[in-house]
């Protein structure tokens, strides 16, 4: 049988997570060492910026003008709400700064100008909820953008507020770093499966996935409760320790409870039985696309016919069952279902694998028994088999 599809599948299981992991690690590095530090520098520059002198106005100092509110609108789009304040002309006697200026230390003369038509607020409270058209607001510019507005003793920042701008890039970097490391580890484990032949079980996928999701959630929340990159990294590492410890303990427990060899009592069918299954191996009777197995006393054959009558490929009497085990990642053919088992056989020195559902495995073992090895079954076992067969057909 051709094992090229299995080889391609094994390579994909290594290359795909490896490529994804490398891309996520590069994205994490860019966010961690470029985007987040730039946002943090901008926050510090804004916090240390002083008010502009009356005679000298520049983009590196804070400049305040006065404007009239013309509208206050809440825009609802895609389950989100955006709050906009419409602004009128600057009142007489107040200095003004153009709505958009490049971040440059060049001095800008004070004078009369018109502020932006409207400004997007960061939430509803406190200024947006308190103002009405016609009231006067104080708009504070820094580096060419309105950073916050003031009404009486209330202050509300706009969406251009530079404070905390490093938190979202840092959270994205930590999440990308966590998932990237998990993908690289998955690629490493997939590469080792070619020699270890581990048992294919659902928990081997769900357990690491659950651990990665917990660590990613913890990593995303760490920047919002800390005050810097080192602290966020340390908090993420501290939070990952119990998650990884719990995952390692559960993995060890599952491996101890999972038997590699399953004890099954052979059961010789009274009549020919045809059921879903496949026979894999590098021998002529192992045909690709034959999805059914016929079992009878002294007969085991593969067939593509659900009734088991057409194009049978009987196995020779030299085929001997070695053991019954769970499916392996490296088994040939398509991935077996979770409720399937593998009858590992030998035809001389060539390995052959019979894959079928757990309830049909006793029939496979019984069909592979030699006539001299077949024992008479007890009457109660025969009656139980007849009842099961009649119930399945009925």
N, C-alpha and C positions, 0 to 999 in steps of 0.2 A: 504494500500500500504506500502511496505517496505521502511523505511527511513534510513536504514543502510548506503547506499552509500552516502547520504547527510551528515551523521554523520562523516564518514571517510573523506569526502571532507573537512568538517569544521575543523577537527583535522589536516589535512594536511596543510590547509591554515594558521594554527597557528604554527605547529611544523617546517615546512620547512623554513620559513623566520627566525624563532627563532634560529634554528641550524646554518643557514648561517650567521646570525648576530653575534652569539657567536664566530664562527670560524674567521670571519673577525676582530672582536675586539681583539682576541688573536694574530692574525697576525699583527695587527696594534701596539699592545703593544710590541711585539718582535722587530719589525722594529724601533719603536720609542725609546725604552729604551735599546736596545742591539746593533743592526746593525748601526743605525745612530750615536750614541755616539762613537762607535769604529772607524768608518770612520772619524769622526771629530777629534778624538785624533790623528789618523795617519796623518791627514792633518797638525795639529799643530806641531807634531813632525818633519815632513818634512820641514815645514817653519822655524823652529828653528835650524835645523841641520846645523852644520858648515862643512867646508871643512876638509878632513882628513889631518893630518900632513904627511910629506913625509915618515917618518920612521914608522909610526903607521897607519894602515888601518883597519877599522872595518865597520860593517854593519850599525852602527848608525850615521856615518858621511858620507858626500858626497865625492865620489871618482871619478875622471875623468881620462879616458884613451882616446887614439887616435886610430882610425881605418880608413880603406879605404873602400869606397863604391864600391861594386861590381855590384849592380843592384838596380833599382827603379821600382817596379811593382805595378800596380793598379789591384786588384783582384775584379771582379764584380760577386757577388753571391746574388740571391734572392732580386734583386732591391736595393742592397746595395753595396758600394764600400769600399774595404779595401786597405790601402796603406802600402806597405812593403818595407823596405830598406834592401838590402843584404849587409853584412859586411864581409870584409876580415880580414887578420891577423893584429895584433897590430904592429905598426911601432916600429922600434928600439928606445930604450931609454925611452919609455913611460911605466909608471906603469900600471898594469892590475889587474882586479878583476874578479874572475870566474863569469860566467853568472848567476848562481843560488846559493845563499847562504842563510842559515837560518838567521832570524832576531835575532842576538845575539851580545852582546857588545864585544865579544872576538876579540882580535887584529889579523889582518891578514897581513902577510908580503907582501910587494910589490914585483912584479916580472913580468916576461913575461908570458902571457897567451893568449888564443884565445877568443874573444867575441862571443856572439851567432851568429848563421848563418845569421839570419835576425831579424829585430825588426819591430813591428807594430806601425805605426805612428797614431796620433790623427788628422786626416784630411790631406789635401793636402798642405796647406800653413803653414809657409813660406819655411821651409827647404826642404821638399820633392819635391816641384816644382822647387827648385833652383839647386839641386845637380844633378850630372851626374856620371856614373861609373868612378872611378879613383880619385875622390876628397877625401879630408881628412875631417873627422868629429871628434868632441869631444863628447864622450859618458859619461854621468854622472850617476853613480850608487848610489842607496840608498836602504839599506836592501836587497841587492842581485838582484835588478832589475834595468834596465835602465829606468830612469825617464824622461830624456830629452836629446836631441842632439843639438849641436851647430855647425853652419857653418858660418865662418867669424863673422859678428855681428848679425846673425840670430839665434833664439832659437825656437825650437818646441818640445812640450812634446809628449811622447808616450802614448799608451793606459793604461800604468801603472801609469799615473800621479795621485797622491793621492789627489790633490786639488779638492774640490767640490764632493768628494766621498760620502758625507752624503746627497746630494740633492736627488738622486734617491730613496734611502731607506726612506727618510723623505716624499717625494712625495707619495710613495706607502703607507706609514703609514697613511697619511692624507686622501688619497682616501679610504683606507680600513676602516678608522674610520668613514668617512661620510656615506659610503654605509652600514656599519655595524649598525650604529645608525638608519638609515632608515629601515633596515630589522627588527630590534627589534621593532620599532614603528609600522611597518606593522603587525607584529605578535600580538602586543597589540591591535591594531584596529580590527584585525580579531577575537580576543577573545571577544571583546565587541560586535561584530555584533550579537552574539547569543541572546543577550537580547535587543539590539536596533533595529534589523531588518532594516538596512538601505536600501535605494533604490539602486539597482544595475545599475550603469551608467558608461559609459566608462571614463568619466572625473575623476572618483575616482581613476583610475589607471594611466591615462596619466599625470594628474597634479602632483602627487607626484613623478612620474618617471622623468618628466622634471625638477623638482626642484632638485632632487638628482643628475641628470647629470650636471646641472649647478654648483652646489656646488662641485662636484667631479672634474670638469674641473678647477675651481678656486683653489681647494685644491692642485691639481697636479702642477699648475703653481706657487703657493706661494713660495716654497723653492728656485726656480730659481731666484727670485728677492729680496730675503731676505738673512740675514747673520747669521741665527741661528734658533734653534728649537723654542724658545719662540716667536720670531718674526713671524715665519711662522704660528704657531698656532693662534696667535693674528690676523694676516692678514686673515687667513681662516675664523675665527669667524666673523670678520668684514664684509667679503664678503658674508657670509651666511645670515646675518641679512636681507638685502633687498630681497633676494630670498625667505626666509621663510615668510617674511611679505607679499610679493606679492602672494605667494601660499595661505596663510591664508585668504587674502582678496578675492581671486578668489573662494576659497572654500565656504566662507560665502555667496558670491554672487550667486553661483550655488545652494546652499541649499535654499536660499530664492526664487529663480526662479523655483525650481523643485516642482511641486505639488505632494503631496502624494496620493491624491484622484483625479481621472480624471472623468470629466463629459462626459458621452456618452449617446446619445439618442437611446433607443432600436428600433430595426427594425425587424419586423417579416418577415421571408422569405416567398415568395409566394409558393415556392415548396421546396422540400428537397435539401439542400445544404451540400456538403461534402468538408471539407477544412482541412489543416494541423492544428493540435492542440493536446492537451492532457488534461486529467482530473486526478488530483492527490488528494489523501486523504486516510484515513483509513477505507474505505468502500468497499463492494464487487464489486460494479460497477466501481471502480477505478482500472484498470488493467495496469500493467507495460508493456510497449511495444506497447500500442495502440496509434498510432501517428496521428489519424485523428478523427475529430468530425463531427457528422451529426446534422444539425439544421433544424427544420421545425416548423410550427405552433403547439405549445404544445409538441414538441419533441426535446430532446437533448440527444445524445448518443455518446459513444466512440467506435471506431472500428479500427482494424489494416488494413482494406481494403481501398485503395484509392478511390474506387467507392462507398464506404459506404453501401454495401449490405450484407457483411458477418460478423458474430460474433459481432453483435451490443451489447453494454451494455448501455441500456437507463437509465437515471437518474430518480429517482422518483419525484413526484410532491411536495415532502417535501423539495426539494432543493430550496433554496432562495438566490438570488444574494444580496450581501451586498454592494459592491462597486467595482469600477475598479481602479487599481493602477499599477504602474510600477513593474517590477520583483524585489524581494528582494534576498539578498545573501543567506538567510536561507530557501528559498522556496524548497520544496522537488522536487526530480527529477533532470534531467540534467540542466545545466545552460541555461537560456532562451536567445534567440537572442536579440540584442538591439532594434529591431523593434517590439518586442512582448509586450503584456500587459496581466495582470492577472485579471480575474474576481474572486474576493474573495466571496465565498458562504458559506452557513451554511446548513447542514442537521441535524436539531435538534441542538445539541451542538457540532457536529463534523465539523471541518473546511474542506472545499473542495475548490480546486483551479483549475480553467479552464484557461489554458495558450494557447494563440493563437496570430496570427498577429493582428495588430491594426485595419486593415480594416474589420476583421471578428468579432470583439467584439460586434458591434450592433446586429448581428444575434444571438450571444449567449444570450444576454440580452433579445432579442425578443422571443427566444425559451423558456426561463425560465419564461416568463410571464404566469400567469394563464389565461384561456379563458375569465374570467370575467374582467380581467385587461387589455386585449388587445384592443387597440383602432384602429378604422379604419384609415388607412393612406390616405393621400391626393393623388389624381391621379398623380400629378407631381412626388411625391416620388416613386410611383410604376413604373412609366415610367423610372425614373432614374435607379432604381434597375434592370429592364429588360435590359436596354441598357448596364449597367455594366456587367451583366451576359453573354449576347450575345457576348460582346467584349472579355471577358475572355475566353469563349469557342471557339471563332473564331480564 
